Amino acid sequence: MVVWRPLVPIRAFGPTGRSRTFGLALLDTGSVDTILPLAAARSLAAPLRNTGQIVRWRGVAYPVEFGDLELELADGTSTYRWMATVGFSPAPIAYLLLGSRGCLEFLDAIFFGQARIAELDANQSFPGSIR
């Protein structure tokens, strides 16, 4: 049985203009926060704020620190780019998580399971640009 996951390519821009293209990120409606690897904060020179929050991965608690980045989703036709507060953690999560805060709060998503497609559209709260 093939398990489909709604994965999308994501690019992040740090406050100094550094950017990083990630492989694929999971559109995760069950995740409250958008979570990237802690190493990404360092490579993007993103200042972090420790709020004492944690993320649990396979029963182990890992710290999450937050920072502000510009995120970009592009599919070859449209490009969505916006500022977001995202979490950074050393947790060994398999995919970057695009959760409610920082991502899905700004996008309306329709998941077509049989076709294995996710359709995203900016909603009225989208704080960025669309090209």
Summary of the structure (lengths in Angstrom):
residues: 131
radius of gyration: 14.4
end to end distance: 37.2
largest distance: 44.3
contacts: 366
relative contact order: 0.25
helix: 5%
strand: 56%
